[in-house]
Amino acid sequence: MSQLQEDRRRIIKTLVLAGFGIHLVGCSSEPVPLPEKSTETKPIEPEILVEEIEEKTTSNNVVYLTKEDEQFDSLATYFNKFTQKNPSIIALVSNTEGVAEAIAYAKELNMPVSVKSGGHSFEQFSSNNGGLVINLSLLNTIEWKEAEEVEIGPACLLKELYDELLPKQRILPAGSCGTVGVGGLTLGGGYGFFARKYGLTCDNLVGVTFVDGNGKIHELSGNNELLWALRGGGNGNFGVATSFRFKTHPAPNHFSYTRLKAKQLDRERARTLLETWFENAHQLPEDCFSAFVLNGKSLTILITHFETASPKLKEMVDGLTELCDSVTSKRNSDVAGALKNYYGIQHPIYFKNASAGYYSTFSDIEGCIDEVLEKVVSTPGLIYQVNTFGGAINKPEYTEKSSYPHRSYHYLSELQSYWNEGQDAKRDRYLTEFEAIQHLFYENGNRAQYRNYPSIGFKDWESAYFGENYERLQAIKQTYDSDNTFRYPQSVKLPE
Ligand SMILES: Cc1cc2nc3c(=O)[nH]c(=O)nc-3n(C[C@H](O)[C@H](O)[C@H](O)COP(=O)(O)OP(=O)(O)OC[C@H]3O[C@@H](n4cnc5c(N)ncnc54)[C@H](O)[C@@H]3O)c2cc1C
């Protein structure tokens, strides 16, 4: 290795050790043990790998790390400890060219490639067993462009995004969790408090710098087939997005909430509350978001808004107040401060979460909801959440420009469960109930699912995530990743 290469490698290692750009790891209080090697892809002998990699460290654009490197484990740590994987090589890139070099190298080694931005994939589709992971942690900058557009690195976290935009009185509709990465969020859709007013995160995407699976660099904008695919169907399927350009919107001057709570629910009361919630949520204006969150026997209903409170909002709160045990409301003119309340846990944890279907009305789930609610109220810690959807998300202009398919629905639901290390019995109970509920929804015909809330257990995941757009995505895969270099259990497959 030349002096220059050694210096380069040392500098990047120092940045990594200092926590620069590696946000999740910085929050972790304990090391994450890596599981046994899997046979998914046969790893290359470590000795040979180290030698080859030393030779390969020939540019300023990428550093290859193996298990011999002390910071490898930190970089291989993800938000979900339950789905931890065991890659052979991490390519820590510092720019777009580094991504192209890493793809070429993986092709030489005939290794599958995964790509990590914020590392929040429920199923850890941003890692693999025995392959190469392109780690984008160092690509996390935000730069203002003309016309109030911003250029954002894929590993920029949502809390960093809000910290930059809100003081400048601008907003990008994105998710609520502070440590989710812009990369994965945008490429799978991107949904949160502002989506019913301004669309999904991917609907606000005007340009992308992209390295395809064949190693070619593209500057995408306008009406482009690959850009269409990246708006909702882009998670690790065709290559790597190294930079996103978004339009922004004026930030609101307040962000206010009402929170209703009810405790000790049995199935009947939970059902009455859910039906009442559906009836009212349907009428909410576009600046409102609401979530029905049933955690075992405890219910929280959240309703937020950021414009003038409408009579429909008041009607909903009044109707639900009669049925709940408590209600609190707050108008918050510190929007940045208000959003921080929803950032959630910021260090790696054990969990199983998944989409539980998109719905148009309560009648979509009427056939199975009693059984679902019975399971939830009898399992403390198992969470069934339904969120309002619709509004601007269903604008025809967004539909045409994106592969994101599920725009006509009014609700998006999810299942969640969390446990600590060593709580195997609790975990197993959650997983059993989880699977049973997924089966109930599937048999009831609730089959459309959100790609950013994936589950390895989804049957027919191709149509569940991508609807009628799957075949078109396969054709794009053929053009831009013809060797299927980017692959994981639920990646878009090459056409047969
Ligand atoms: C606690 C928590 C809260 C969440 N809250 C929300 C929410 O409010 N709204 C919402 O819509 N979603 C939410 N999600 C889901 C989230 O959108 C997805 O998990 C998202 O894919 C995470 O992106 P990431 O970059 O952090 O993850 P990663 O694990 O890095 O990536 C996720 C997927 O995208 C691919 N990918 C990432 N970056 C790139 C890139 N640059 N180029 C190509 N492919 C890439 C990966 O290969 C992987 O398949 C939440 C998830 C968690 C765990």
The ligand as an SDF file (V2000), in Angstrom:
LIG
                    3D

 53 58  0  0  0  0  0  0  0  0999 V2000
  -38.1850    3.0650   14.1790 C   0  0  0  0  0  0  0  0  0  0  0  0
  -38.6400    3.2040   12.7570 C   0  0  0  0  0  0  0  0  0  0  0  0
  -39.5020    4.2390   12.4280 C   0  0  0  0  0  0  0  0  0  0  0  0
  -39.9500    4.3860   11.1160 C   0  0  0  0  0  0  0  0  0  0  0  0
  -40.7980    5.4150   10.7950 N   0  0  0  0  0  0  0  0  0  0  0  0
  -41.2090    5.5710    9.5160 C   0  0  0  0  0  0  0  0  0  0  0  0
  -42.0670    6.6490    9.1420 C   0  0  0  0  0  0  0  0  0  0  0  0
  -42.4540    7.4790    9.9610 O   0  0  0  0  0  0  0  0  0  0  0  0
  -42.4560    6.7360    7.8430 N   0  0  0  0  0  0  0  0  0  0  0  0
  -42.0470    5.8480    6.9000 C   0  0  0  0  0  0  0  0  0  0  0  0
  -42.4240    5.9890    5.7370 O   0  0  0  0  0  0  0  0  0  0  0  0
  -41.2220    4.8260    7.2250 N   0  0  0  0  0  0  0  0  0  0  0  0
  -40.8050    4.6730    8.4990 C   0  0  0  0  0  0  0  0  0  0  0  0
  -39.9900    3.6290    8.8240 N   0  0  0  0  0  0  0  0  0  0  0  0
  -39.6040    2.6800    7.7830 C   0  0  0  0  0  0  0  0  0  0  0  0
  -38.4260    3.2480    7.0020 C   0  0  0  0  0  0  0  0  0  0  0  0
  -38.9130    4.1330    6.0280 O   0  0  0  0  0  0  0  0  0  0  0  0
  -37.6840    2.1160    6.2840 C   0  0  0  0  0  0  0  0  0  0  0  0
  -37.1860    1.2190    7.2260 O   0  0  0  0  0  0  0  0  0  0  0  0
  -36.5630    2.6910    5.4200 C   0  0  0  0  0  0  0  0  0  0  0  0
  -36.3060    1.8140    4.3630 O   0  0  0  0  0  0  0  0  0  0  0  0
  -35.3190    2.9360    6.2440 C   0  0  0  0  0  0  0  0  0  0  0  0
  -34.3570    3.6050    5.4970 O   0  0  0  0  0  0  0  0  0  0  0  0
  -32.8460    3.6000    6.0130 P   0  0  0  0  0  0  0  0  0  0  0  0
  -32.0460    4.3060    5.0090 O   0  0  0  0  0  0  0  0  0  0  0  0
  -32.8000    4.0500    7.4190 O   0  0  0  0  0  0  0  0  0  0  0  0
  -32.5600    2.0490    6.0600 O   0  0  0  0  0  0  0  0  0  0  0  0
  -31.5420    1.0650    5.3420 P   0  0  0  0  0  0  0  0  0  0  0  0
  -31.6690   -0.1790    6.1470 O   0  0  0  0  0  0  0  0  0  0  0  0
  -30.2130    1.6560    5.1820 O   0  0  0  0  0  0  0  0  0  0  0  0
  -32.1840    0.8510    3.9140 O   0  0  0  0  0  0  0  0  0  0  0  0
  -33.4850    0.3350    3.7420 C   0  0  0  0  0  0  0  0  0  0  0  0
  -33.6480   -0.2470    2.3380 C   0  0  0  0  0  0  0  0  0  0  0  0
  -33.3720    0.7400    1.3560 O   0  0  0  0  0  0  0  0  0  0  0  0
  -32.2300    0.3820    0.5700 C   0  0  0  0  0  0  0  0  0  0  0  0
  -31.4080    1.5730    0.4000 N   0  0  0  0  0  0  0  0  0  0  0  0
  -31.0170    2.4180    1.3920 C   0  0  0  0  0  0  0  0  0  0  0  0
  -30.3060    3.4180    0.8740 N   0  0  0  0  0  0  0  0  0  0  0  0
  -30.2290    3.2060   -0.4480 C   0  0  0  0  0  0  0  0  0  0  0  0
  -29.6110    3.9180   -1.5090 C   0  0  0  0  0  0  0  0  0  0  0  0
  -28.9630    5.0540   -1.2870 N   0  0  0  0  0  0  0  0  0  0  0  0
  -29.7150    3.4220   -2.7740 N   0  0  0  0  0  0  0  0  0  0  0  0
  -30.3990    2.2720   -3.0090 C   0  0  0  0  0  0  0  0  0  0  0  0
  -31.0170    1.5630   -2.0310 N   0  0  0  0  0  0  0  0  0  0  0  0
  -30.9280    2.0300   -0.7630 C   0  0  0  0  0  0  0  0  0  0  0  0
  -31.5320   -0.6900    1.3690 C   0  0  0  0  0  0  0  0  0  0  0  0
  -30.7670   -1.5420    0.5680 O   0  0  0  0  0  0  0  0  0  0  0  0
  -32.6940   -1.3920    2.0460 C   0  0  0  0  0  0  0  0  0  0  0  0
  -33.3120   -2.2970    1.1530 O   0  0  0  0  0  0  0  0  0  0  0  0
  -39.5270    3.4660   10.1280 C   0  0  0  0  0  0  0  0  0  0  0  0
  -38.6440    2.4340   10.4660 C   0  0  0  0  0  0  0  0  0  0  0  0
  -38.2070    2.3010   11.7680 C   0  0  0  0  0  0  0  0  0  0  0  0
  -37.2740    1.1750   12.1170 C   0  0  0  0  0  0  0  0  0  0  0  0
  1  2  1  0
  2  3  1  0
  2 52  2  0
  3  4  2  0
  4  5  1  0
  4 50  1  0
  5  6  2  0
  6  7  1  0
  6 13  1  0
  7  8  2  0
  7  9  1  0
  9 10  1  0
 10 11  2  0
 10 12  1  0
 12 13  2  0
 13 14  1  0
 14 15  1  0
 14 50  1  0
 15 16  1  0
 16 17  1  0
 16 18  1  0
 18 19  1  0
 18 20  1  0
 20 21  1  0
 20 22  1  0
 22 23  1  0
 23 24  1  0
 24 25  2  0
 24 26  1  0
 24 27  1  0
 27 28  1  0
 28 29  2  0
 28 30  1  0
 28 31  1  0
 31 32  1  0
 32 33  1  0
 33 34  1  0
 33 48  1  0
 34 35  1  0
 35 36  1  0
 35 46  1  0
 36 37  1  0
 36 45  1  0
 37 38  2  0
 38 39  1  0
 39 40  1  0
 39 45  2  0
 40 41  1  0
 40 42  2  0
 42 43  1  0
 43 44  2  0
 44 45  1  0
 46 47  1  0
 46 48  1  0
 48 49  1  0
 50 51  2  0
 51 52  1  0
 52 53  1  0
M  END
$$$$
